[in-house]
Structures are given as C-alpha cells and as structure tokens.
C-alpha cells in the first residue's frame, strides 16, 4: 500500500477503504507517512469529503492511536457532554453536578482555553486548591463516590488527532466537516463515555457561522457516535452573543454557581437545564420533559449546588469559596465601559468579546501561557437591550491599565448600535439525533 495511491483515490473522489485509512493514521502517527503526503490527503478530503463510514473509521483509528479510557470500574451509565467552544460557556460547571445530583454519573475530561474561547479546566482552577490533574484510579473513585468529576485529558489521548490538527491548522484544511467531526468524536470516544451530548455552537463566536453548517456537523458527529455504539445527541445553539453575562474564569464559575441558585441570566439557566435533560434522557432517566423537571427540581432543592461542592472538595478545592464567592481572587483594577450613543444593541461580535477578555488576561495565545483568573468582563447589555448614551454596558476586570485600554477598545468594537429594537433568536436552534433533525427555531 502506498500513500500516493490513497491521495490519488481521494483526489479523484473515491472512498478510502478501512485498511487505507488505518494505514494513513498509523503511518502518520509513527512518522512513516511524511507531512507533505498527509497534507495532500487532508486537502483532498477538504475538497472531496468523506462518507459516514470513512469518517467513523478515521475517528476510531485516531481514538485508538493513544490511551483508550476504560470507564467500566465506574458503576452505571456514564454520560459526557462536549461544547464546540464559545464565549461565556461555563455550562459544564453547572450541568455536571445537576446530572450527578439526579443519580447519573459523569466522568468528564475537558480541555483548556485557547484564543477567544475559555476552557473548563482554567475555570475550575480559579477555585483555590481545585486540581484537574488527577490519576485514573482517583478519578474513578471520585466518580463512584461523588457521582462526577472533571479532569484534564491524559497526555496520550488521541495523539494522531493532535498531530493532524496541527497540520490542518497550517494548511488551511481546518474547516472540513469530516475532519472536524472525527477530531471531536475521537476525543470523546477515547474518553470512554457510554452516551454523549454535543453542544454545537453557531454564530459570530463559533467556528460554524451558520445554523446549516452546525446542523451538518452535528449530523456527522451523531452518525459517528451511533455507528460506534455511543448514544449521541447534538443540540445546535446560538453563539451570536456571549452566553450569560460573565466572561472570564472566576467570573464564570461565580455565574455557574448562580445557575445552581436559580439566579443566573435566563439564556444561561435554560441552556444548562436543556443540556442536563438531554444527558439524563440518554441515561434512561425519563423522557425529555420528565428530565427537564427533574433537573429543575435538583437545582431548586439545592442538591445540585451541594453536588458541585462535593466534587470540588473531592478534587482538593476549597468549597467554602463556592458558598462565599466574594472570596475568589479579585482583580486589582476595574473599568466601566459606557455606551457611545442612545439606541439599542443591534448586534454583537462574540469572537471580539472573547478576544477582549483574553486581552484583559483571561485567555491565552499558547497552551502553556498563564491566565489571570480574576480578569474578564461582566456584560450589562446584550443584543436587543435599550441603552442611553453614557450608560454602563459592561465592566472590565484586569491587572493593568494597558490591558484595560486594549480590552475596552476591543469590546467597543464588538458592539453595534441601532435606532430600532431587534429580536434575539432562541438559544437552541435544532436537536439532532439518530431519529433526524428537529428544528427548534
């Protein structure tokens, strides 16, 4: 078998066999397939696409290129969730304990933030003492005893995907549906969950800019999950404005706590309930409507918040900070950003909001860069809101005047104002399952 033939087959629109895909993934992972040939194949896939069988085979081969986590020591059905990235997306910190408080175990491996998107691990590490670097034995023990844990991915999880993604990033082949789907699902499958809920973002703060693109990606990922024996559902959600009001690590943990006290912005609260309900349904806890009611009940009773405290304590964190959020690390400087004119917020560039938060110190340009846990943005006005000239639209938090200057400039660029009110669209736009597409908006 030769890479030349694989490249030619895909260039000419032919399907690759399972054996050909296996040859490519294993050869690229061990270095016997050179970068230039891998690049040529990625470009051929970009133009010619892949069938559902090809995509599933690519996914499983990448998943098997490193550690495959066996969650069988954990009792019951294990459910996971994954977001394709966004701004202000702190849902895991609220959803995981909600689901666990309903009796369904969540053994979650998450990543760090990069660029304009935040990472769940960075948010958790803003809680004093909370560790996400936990060995497998302790991870299993926490999930069995508490019902949930959120830790970092093992270093050897899907190494073939890490290598292929880096190549795609420099060869303009990132935005290929089969390659995106296999990249995401290889990590989820290698993480070992029985069932997976995907939150697929679309809009100005997401990789997929349109709902149609997000639905297409959702269909590809659901097909992969179901083909390899994982119950999978995808929810297509709006990222044309940040989720909730707060952007930044400690700020987002505080807002996740607000969710568990029924005191969060409506878009964030309802998103968490819907994600939790879908996870519970996949774990056979009831119909969607029953599971929504169960999730709301666990939040209202305080059981979900207590579960978050249990999880943080088990991971070495100081849960008393969750009970008194004023004890989180505080930014040394703040600045109020004011509306430049009277009217309505007509549009937000969500990616720029995330970039502004990163400029304030909340994000990173490289994975080994440090973050300022206290830095971020508290949004007072979002799309559709009326504003008066000079009125506060946001508060910035940072450690230097220079960072505040940069953050303010970027945030003001992110806002567009008009004379007429605009309607904000529903947060969830579609639900994709093995049964098809259900349009929600």
ROFIVEX-86472 format. One record per residue (C-alpha): chain; x, y, z. Coordinates in nm, 3 decimals, decimal comma. Example, Ala and Ser with C-alpha at 12.3 -4.5 7.8 and 13.67 -1.06 7.14 Angstrom:
2
mol A&u 1,230&v -0,450&w 0,780
mol A&u 1,367&v -0,106&w 0,714
! end
This chain:
441
mol A&u 0,000&v 0,000&w 0,000
mol A&u 0,128&v 0,349&w -0,088
mol A&u 0,024&v 0,694&w 0,033
mol A&u 0,045&v 0,807&w -0,330
mol A&u -0,247&v 0,578&w -0,414
mol A&u -0,454&v 0,696&w -0,115
mol A&u -0,406&v 1,059&w -0,214
mol A&u -0,495&v 0,984&w -0,576
mol A&u -0,806&v 0,785&w -0,478
mol A&u -0,939&v 1,064&w -0,258
mol A&u -0,839&v 1,335&w -0,508
mol A&u -1,048&v 1,154&w -0,767
mol A&u -1,349&v 1,128&w -0,535
mol A&u -1,322&v 0,762&w -0,442
mol A&u -1,396&v 0,626&w -0,095
mol A&u -1,097&v 0,506&w 0,102
mol A&u -1,118&v 0,157&w 0,246
mol A&u -1,089&v 0,092&w 0,619
mol A&u -0,744&v -0,057&w 0,554
mol A&u -0,630&v 0,256&w 0,366
mol A&u -0,748&v 0,487&w 0,644
mol A&u -0,580&v 0,266&w 0,904
mol A&u -0,256&v 0,274&w 0,702
mol A&u -0,264&v 0,655&w 0,689
mol A&u -0,344&v 0,719&w 1,057
mol A&u -0,093&v 0,471&w 1,192
mol A&u 0,175&v 0,579&w 0,946
mol A&u 0,127&v 0,947&w 1,018
mol A&u 0,126&v 0,886&w 1,394
mol A&u 0,454&v 0,689&w 1,384
mol A&u 0,623&v 0,919&w 1,134
mol A&u 0,645&v 0,682&w 0,837
mol A&u 0,397&v 0,896&w 0,643
mol A&u 0,563&v 1,233&w 0,576
mol A&u 0,398&v 1,570&w 0,644
mol A&u 0,372&v 1,660&w 0,275
mol A&u 0,171&v 1,349&w 0,192
mol A&u -0,053&v 1,390&w 0,499
mol A&u -0,110&v 1,750&w 0,391
mol A&u -0,202&v 1,640&w 0,039
mol A&u -0,453&v 1,387&w 0,173
mol A&u -0,606&v 1,644&w 0,410
mol A&u -0,655&v 1,882&w 0,117
mol A&u -0,810&v 1,605&w -0,093
mol A&u -1,052&v 1,529&w 0,193
mol A&u -1,125&v 1,903&w 0,224
mol A&u -1,243&v 1,912&w -0,139
mol A&u -1,392&v 1,563&w -0,181
mol A&u -1,533&v 1,498&w 0,167
mol A&u -1,575&v 1,157&w 0,329
mol A&u -1,864&v 0,914&w 0,362
mol A&u -2,009&v 0,838&w 0,707
mol A&u -1,823&v 0,506&w 0,704
mol A&u -1,492&v 0,671&w 0,617
mol A&u -1,543&v 0,937&w 0,886
mol A&u -1,630&v 0,676&w 1,151
mol A&u -1,324&v 0,467&w 1,059
mol A&u -1,098&v 0,774&w 1,072
mol A&u -1,245&v 0,862&w 1,412
mol A&u -1,190&v 0,519&w 1,563
mol A&u -0,837&v 0,491&w 1,425
mol A&u -0,746&v 0,828&w 1,576
mol A&u -0,915&v 0,735&w 1,904
mol A&u -0,711&v 0,414&w 1,913
mol A&u -0,380&v 0,590&w 1,843
mol A&u -0,328&v 0,653&w 2,216
mol A&u -0,493&v 0,587&w 2,552
mol A&u -0,846&v 0,448&w 2,541
mol A&u -1,002&v 0,516&w 2,881
mol A&u -1,198&v 0,220&w 3,018
mol A&u -1,471&v 0,354&w 3,249
mol A&u -1,607&v 0,009&w 3,339
mol A&u -1,487&v 0,041&w 3,704
mol A&u -1,745&v 0,321&w 3,737
mol A&u -2,094&v 0,195&w 3,809
mol A&u -2,388&v 0,262&w 3,578
mol A&u -2,423&v 0,452&w 3,251
mol A&u -2,159&v 0,723&w 3,208
mol A&u -2,272&v 1,034&w 3,021
mol A&u -2,049&v 1,309&w 2,881
mol A&u -2,108&v 1,645&w 2,717
mol A&u -1,895&v 1,845&w 2,478
mol A&u -1,919&v 2,202&w 2,357
mol A&u -1,757&v 2,306&w 2,030
mol A&u -1,638&v 2,623&w 2,200
mol A&u -1,778&v 2,966&w 2,267
mol A&u -1,765&v 3,277&w 2,482
mol A&u -1,912&v 3,270&w 2,831
mol A&u -1,980&v 2,898&w 2,804
mol A&u -1,947&v 2,783&w 3,164
mol A&u -2,222&v 2,522&w 3,133
mol A&u -2,015&v 2,217&w 3,233
mol A&u -1,956&v 2,356&w 3,581
mol A&u -2,331&v 2,372&w 3,639
mol A&u -2,456&v 2,085&w 3,421
mol A&u -2,223&v 1,814&w 3,551
mol A&u -2,339&v 1,847&w 3,916
mol A&u -2,703&v 1,880&w 3,808
mol A&u -2,683&v 1,548&w 3,623
mol A&u -2,489&v 1,381&w 3,905
mol A&u -2,743&v 1,500&w 4,164
mol A&u -3,006&v 1,313&w 3,959
mol A&u -2,813&v 0,988&w 4,009
mol A&u -2,636&v 0,969&w 3,670
mol A&u -2,256&v 0,955&w 3,675
mol A&u -2,045&v 1,198&w 3,475
mol A&u -1,676&v 1,119&w 3,423
mol A&u -1,566&v 1,422&w 3,223
mol A&u -1,233&v 1,503&w 3,062
mol A&u -1,202&v 1,864&w 2,949
mol A&u -0,954&v 2,097&w 2,784
mol A&u -0,801&v 2,438&w 2,836
mol A&u -0,894&v 2,761&w 2,665
mol A&u -0,705&v 2,891&w 2,364
mol A&u -0,756&v 3,217&w 2,178
mol A&u -1,101&v 3,372&w 2,226
mol A&u -1,265&v 3,065&w 2,385
mol A&u -1,245&v 2,973&w 2,753
mol A&u -1,158&v 2,631&w 2,889
mol A&u -1,339&v 2,443&w 3,166
mol A&u -1,010&v 2,342&w 3,332
mol A&u -0,896&v 2,703&w 3,365
mol A&u -1,228&v 2,794&w 3,522
mol A&u -1,208&v 2,511&w 3,774
mol A&u -0,851&v 2,603&w 3,864
mol A&u -0,972&v 2,951&w 3,965
mol A&u -1,120&v 2,772&w 4,268
mol A&u -0,838&v 2,766&w 4,528
mol A&u -0,683&v 2,420&w 4,554
mol A&u -0,901&v 2,256&w 4,291
mol A&u -0,694&v 2,005&w 4,094
mol A&u -0,772&v 1,879&w 3,745
mol A&u -0,454&v 1,668&w 3,722
mol A&u -0,590&v 1,351&w 3,879
mol A&u -0,476&v 0,995&w 3,813
mol A&u -0,715&v 0,737&w 3,676
mol A&u -0,765&v 0,542&w 4,000
mol A&u -0,856&v 0,854&w 4,198
mol A&u -1,075&v 0,977&w 3,910
mol A&u -1,278&v 0,655&w 3,916
mol A&u -1,304&v 0,669&w 4,296
mol A&u -1,437&v 1,025&w 4,294
mol A&u -1,696&v 0,950&w 4,026
mol A&u -1,815&v 0,636&w 4,207
mol A&u -1,842&v 0,814&w 4,543
mol A&u -1,949&v 1,166&w 4,445
mol A&u -2,112&v 1,095&w 4,109
mol A&u -1,898&v 1,327&w 3,899
mol A&u -1,552&v 1,467&w 3,834
mol A&u -1,397&v 1,697&w 3,574
mol A&u -1,031&v 1,642&w 3,497
mol A&u -0,774&v 1,712&w 3,225
mol A&u -0,722&v 1,479&w 2,935
mol A&u -0,435&v 1,233&w 2,959
mol A&u -0,120&v 1,337&w 2,770
mol A&u -0,151&v 1,041&w 2,535
mol A&u -0,517&v 1,086&w 2,441
mol A&u -0,560&v 1,073&w 2,060
mol A&u -0,202&v 1,171&w 1,965
mol A&u -0,281&v 1,118&w 1,596
mol A&u -0,550&v 1,385&w 1,616
mol A&u -0,317&v 1,631&w 1,789
mol A&u -0,065&v 1,585&w 1,511
mol A&u -0,324&v 1,602&w 1,232
mol A&u -0,492&v 1,909&w 1,379
mol A&u -0,161&v 2,095&w 1,394
mol A&u -0,109&v 2,010&w 1,027
mol A&u -0,460&v 2,121&w 0,930
mol A&u -0,407&v 2,447&w 1,117
mol A&u -0,118&v 2,547&w 0,887
mol A&u -0,254&v 2,405&w 0,560
mol A&u -0,598&v 2,576&w 0,551
mol A&u -0,783&v 2,246&w 0,597
mol A&u -0,934&v 2,303&w 0,943
mol A&u -1,287&v 2,376&w 0,821
mol A&u -1,370&v 2,034&w 0,678
mol A&u -1,681&v 1,874&w 0,831
mol A&u -1,544&v 1,513&w 0,830
mol A&u -1,211&v 1,625&w 0,980
mol A&u -1,378&v 1,842&w 1,247
mol A&u -1,625&v 1,567&w 1,335
mol A&u -1,359&v 1,297&w 1,361
mol A&u -1,132&v 1,526&w 1,567
mol A&u -1,404&v 1,598&w 1,825
mol A&u -1,552&v 1,250&w 1,838
mol A&u -1,216&v 1,071&w 1,859
mol A&u -1,151&v 1,250&w 2,190
mol A&u -1,500&v 1,181&w 2,323
mol A&u -1,485&v 0,812&w 2,228
mol A&u -1,134&v 0,770&w 2,371
mol A&u -1,263&v 0,925&w 2,696
mol A&u -1,489&v 0,622&w 2,741
mol A&u -1,842&v 0,758&w 2,796
mol A&u -2,144&v 0,544&w 2,706
mol A&u -2,351&v 0,841&w 2,587
mol A&u -2,257&v 1,185&w 2,458
mol A&u -2,445&v 1,516&w 2,434
mol A&u -2,286&v 1,766&w 2,195
mol A&u -2,346&v 2,140&w 2,219
mol A&u -2,264&v 2,261&w 1,868
mol A&u -2,228&v 2,639&w 1,855
mol A&u -2,303&v 2,862&w 1,558
mol A&u -2,272&v 3,235&w 1,505
mol A&u -2,012&v 3,508&w 1,534
mol A&u -1,839&v 3,348&w 1,834
mol A&u -1,829&v 2,997&w 1,690
mol A&u -1,635&v 2,810&w 1,426
mol A&u -1,957&v 2,728&w 1,245
mol A&u -2,104&v 3,062&w 1,142
mol A&u -2,444&v 2,941&w 1,022
mol A&u -2,709&v 2,709&w 1,165
mol A&u -2,699&v 2,497&w 0,849
mol A&u -2,323&v 2,438&w 0,890
mol A&u -2,373&v 2,349&w 1,257
mol A&u -2,652&v 2,105&w 1,171
mol A&u -2,432&v 1,939&w 0,908
mol A&u -2,151&v 1,898&w 1,162
mol A&u -2,400&v 1,769&w 1,420
mol A&u -2,530&v 1,506&w 1,179
mol A&u -2,176&v 1,388&w 1,108
mol A&u -2,089&v 1,357&w 1,478
mol A&u -2,415&v 1,188&w 1,576
mol A&u -2,365&v 0,939&w 1,291
mol A&u -2,015&v 0,859&w 1,417
mol A&u -2,129&v 0,815&w 1,776
mol A&u -2,419&v 0,588&w 1,687
mol A&u -2,208&v 0,386&w 1,442
mol A&u -1,954&v 0,302&w 1,714
mol A&u -2,213&v 0,223&w 1,980
mol A&u -2,235&v 0,553&w 2,171
mol A&u -2,581&v 0,705&w 2,215
mol A&u -2,531&v 1,058&w 2,082
mol A&u -2,743&v 1,371&w 2,057
mol A&u -2,639&v 1,717&w 1,935
mol A&u -2,801&v 2,048&w 2,022
mol A&u -2,728&v 2,338&w 1,787
mol A&u -2,703&v 2,655&w 1,993
mol A&u -2,664&v 3,026&w 1,926
mol A&u -2,328&v 3,194&w 1,979
mol A&u -2,410&v 3,528&w 1,817
mol A&u -2,369&v 3,675&w 2,163
mol A&u -2,194&v 3,550&w 2,477
mol A&u -2,377&v 3,300&w 2,695
mol A&u -2,485&v 3,461&w 3,021
mol A&u -2,333&v 3,790&w 3,137
mol A&u -1,984&v 3,699&w 3,258
mol A&u -1,671&v 3,614&w 3,056
mol A&u -1,353&v 3,511&w 3,240
mol A&u -1,251&v 3,224&w 3,464
mol A&u -1,353&v 3,310&w 3,822
mol A&u -1,638&v 3,526&w 3,694
mol A&u -1,780&v 3,230&w 3,501
mol A&u -1,755&v 2,996&w 3,799
mol A&u -1,949&v 3,253&w 4,001
mol A&u -2,215&v 3,265&w 3,729
mol A&u -2,231&v 2,882&w 3,722
mol A&u -2,295&v 2,898&w 4,098
mol A&u -2,574&v 3,147&w 4,020
mol A&u -2,729&v 2,885&w 3,789
mol A&u -2,738&v 2,640&w 4,079
mol A&u -2,909&v 2,906&w 4,293
mol A&u -3,166&v 2,988&w 4,020
mol A&u -3,015&v 3,336&w 3,995
mol A&u -2,848&v 3,332&w 3,653
mol A&u -2,946&v 3,504&w 3,326
mol A&u -3,231&v 3,321&w 3,155
mol A&u -3,033&v 3,216&w 2,847
mol A&u -2,766&v 3,050&w 3,061
mol A&u -3,007&v 2,889&w 3,307
mol A&u -3,230&v 2,740&w 3,037
mol A&u -2,927&v 2,617&w 2,841
mol A&u -2,798&v 2,429&w 3,145
mol A&u -3,138&v 2,272&w 3,211
mol A&u -3,172&v 2,160&w 2,847
mol A&u -2,822&v 2,011&w 2,831
mol A&u -2,876&v 1,830&w 3,162
mol A&u -3,215&v 1,697&w 3,047
mol A&u -3,066&v 1,556&w 2,728
mol A&u -2,785&v 1,387&w 2,922
mol A&u -3,036&v 1,236&w 3,164
mol A&u -3,256&v 1,113&w 2,879
mol A&u -2,961&v 0,933&w 2,719
mol A&u -2,903&v 0,766&w 3,058
mol A&u -3,264&v 0,638&w 3,053
mol A&u -3,376&v 0,865&w 3,337
mol A&u -3,703&v 0,952&w 3,162
mol A&u -3,849&v 1,150&w 2,875
mol A&u -3,704&v 1,489&w 2,792
mol A&u -3,990&v 1,664&w 2,968
mol A&u -3,952&v 1,445&w 3,278
mol A&u -3,578&v 1,505&w 3,280
mol A&u -3,619&v 1,883&w 3,249
mol A&u -3,847&v 1,873&w 3,552
mol A&u -3,600&v 1,652&w 3,742
mol A&u -3,312&v 1,888&w 3,666
mol A&u -3,512&v 2,192&w 3,780
mol A&u -3,612&v 2,010&w 4,097
mol A&u -3,249&v 1,929&w 4,187
mol A&u -3,148&v 2,291&w 4,132
mol A&u -3,442&v 2,427&w 4,335
mol A&u -3,373&v 2,191&w 4,627
mol A&u -3,005&v 2,287&w 4,646
mol A&u -2,896&v 1,930&w 4,573
mol A&u -2,715&v 2,030&w 4,254
mol A&u -2,515&v 2,304&w 4,429
mol A&u -2,420&v 2,065&w 4,710
mol A&u -2,303&v 1,816&w 4,446
mol A&u -2,075&v 2,083&w 4,297
mol A&u -1,930&v 2,148&w 4,643
mol A&u -1,873&v 1,773&w 4,693
mol A&u -1,696&v 1,743&w 4,359
mol A&u -1,470&v 2,042&w 4,424
mol A&u -1,382&v 1,914&w 4,772
mol A&u -1,302&v 1,568&w 4,633
mol A&u -1,070&v 1,732&w 4,378
mol A&u -0,883&v 1,917&w 4,654
mol A&u -1,061&v 2,251&w 4,619
mol A&u -1,184&v 2,488&w 4,888
mol A&u -1,562&v 2,458&w 4,852
mol A&u -1,619&v 2,735&w 5,110
mol A&u -1,529&v 2,977&w 4,829
mol A&u -1,832&v 2,847&w 4,635
mol A&u -2,051&v 2,935&w 4,932
mol A&u -1,896&v 3,284&w 4,957
mol A&u -1,791&v 3,388&w 4,604
mol A&u -1,650&v 3,719&w 4,734
mol A&u -1,350&v 3,509&w 4,839
mol A&u -1,250&v 3,439&w 4,478
mol A&u -0,935&v 3,615&w 4,358
mol A&u -1,027&v 3,978&w 4,287
mol A&u -0,894&v 4,190&w 4,001
mol A&u -0,679&v 4,483&w 4,111
mol A&u -0,836&v 4,718&w 3,853
mol A&u -1,183&v 4,765&w 3,707
mol A&u -1,325&v 4,991&w 3,440
mol A&u -1,682&v 5,067&w 3,334
mol A&u -1,740&v 5,075&w 2,957
mol A&u -2,015&v 5,317&w 2,856
mol A&u -2,250&v 5,333&w 2,557
mol A&u -2,129&v 5,578&w 2,292
mol A&u -2,487&v 5,660&w 2,183
mol A&u -2,853&v 5,618&w 2,269
mol A&u -3,043&v 5,339&w 2,095
mol A&u -3,039&v 4,961&w 2,102
mol A&u -2,769&v 4,696&w 2,094
mol A&u -2,834&v 4,566&w 1,745
mol A&u -2,553&v 4,312&w 1,717
mol A&u -2,251&v 4,172&w 1,898
mol A&u -1,933&v 4,023&w 1,754
mol A&u -1,896&v 3,745&w 2,006
mol A&u -1,546&v 3,649&w 1,895
mol A&u -1,430&v 4,007&w 1,966
mol A&u -1,585&v 3,988&w 2,315
mol A&u -1,379&v 3,674&w 2,377
mol A&u -1,070&v 3,843&w 2,234
mol A&u -1,129&v 4,138&w 2,465
mol A&u -1,148&v 3,905&w 2,766
mol A&u -0,824&v 3,737&w 2,656
mol A&u -0,657&v 4,078&w 2,620
mol A&u -0,759&v 4,156&w 2,977
mol A&u -0,568&v 3,844&w 3,086
mol A&u -0,846&v 3,585&w 3,098
mol A&u -0,723&v 3,390&w 2,795
mol A&u -0,404&v 3,266&w 2,635
mol A&u -0,242&v 3,268&w 2,293
mol A&u -0,041&v 2,949&w 2,358
mol A&u -0,142&v 2,647&w 2,568
mol A&u 0,144&v 2,694&w 2,816
mol A&u 0,072&v 3,064&w 2,881
mol A&u -0,058&v 3,170&w 3,224
mol A&u -0,405&v 3,317&w 3,273
mol A&u -0,529&v 3,575&w 3,522
mol A&u -0,818&v 3,402&w 3,696
mol A&u -0,969&v 3,732&w 3,810
mol A&u -0,967&v 3,901&w 3,468
mol A&u -1,274&v 3,926&w 3,250
mol A&u -1,592&v 4,108&w 3,156
mol A&u -1,934&v 4,150&w 3,318
mol A&u -2,181&v 4,243&w 3,044
mol A&u -2,465&v 4,473&w 3,146
mol A&u -2,620&v 4,498&w 2,798
mol A&u -2,655&v 4,241&w 2,518
mol A&u -2,830&v 4,217&w 2,182
mol A&u -3,179&v 4,371&w 2,188
mol A&u -3,125&v 4,581&w 2,501
mol A&u -3,201&v 4,953&w 2,502
mol A&u -2,918&v 5,187&w 2,603
mol A&u -2,873&v 5,553&w 2,686
mol A&u -2,557&v 5,739&w 2,588
mol A&u -2,309&v 5,719&w 2,876
mol A&u -2,487&v 5,424&w 3,038
mol A&u -2,274&v 5,129&w 3,154
mol A&u -2,276&v 4,842&w 2,904
mol A&u -2,001&v 4,636&w 3,072
mol A&u -1,743&v 4,628&w 3,349
mol A&u -1,388&v 4,514&w 3,278
mol A&u -1,156&v 4,343&w 3,528
mol A&u -0,778&v 4,325&w 3,486
mol A&u -0,437&v 4,381&w 3,644
mol A&u -0,308&v 4,671&w 3,434
mol A&u -0,429&v 4,995&w 3,277
mol A&u -0,272&v 4,890&w 2,947
mol A&u -0,479&v 4,571&w 2,942
mol A&u -0,791&v 4,769&w 3,034
mol A&u -0,726&v 5,009&w 2,743
mol A&u -0,691&v 4,720&w 2,498
mol A&u -0,993&v 4,536&w 2,639
mol A&u -1,213&v 4,846&w 2,622
mol A&u -1,116&v 4,916&w 2,261
mol A&u -1,194&v 4,558&w 2,154
mol A&u -1,519&v 4,542&w 2,347
mol A&u -1,650&v 4,866&w 2,195
mol A&u -1,564&v 4,724&w 1,851
mol A&u -1,772&v 4,418&w 1,940
mol A&u -2,090&v 4,621&w 1,995
mol A&u -2,312&v 4,757&w 1,718
mol A&u -2,588&v 5,003&w 1,799
mol A&u -2,903&v 5,095&w 1,604
mol A&u -3,219&v 5,303&w 1,634
mol A&u -3,466&v 5,016&w 1,622
mol A&u -3,508&v 4,721&w 1,860
mol A&u -3,405&v 4,380&w 1,730
mol A&u -3,541&v 4,040&w 1,816
mol A&u -3,297&v 3,795&w 1,969
mol A&u -3,332&v 3,442&w 1,834
mol A&u -3,391&v 3,139&w 2,059
mol A&u -3,077&v 2,993&w 2,209
mol A&u -3,133&v 2,639&w 2,079
mol A&u -3,190&v 2,618&w 1,705
mol A&u -3,205&v 2,242&w 1,641
mol A&u -3,174&v 1,900&w 1,802
mol A&u -3,004&v 1,626&w 1,601
mol A&u -3,035&v 1,260&w 1,697
mol A&u -3,033&v 0,921&w 1,527
mol A&u -3,401&v 0,989&w 1,452
mol A&u -3,324&v 1,301&w 1,247
mol A&u -3,327&v 1,680&w 1,277
mol A&u -3,579&v 1,863&w 1,493
mol A&u -3,579&v 2,236&w 1,417
mol A&u -3,636&v 2,437&w 1,734
mol A&u -3,634&v 2,784&w 1,577
! end
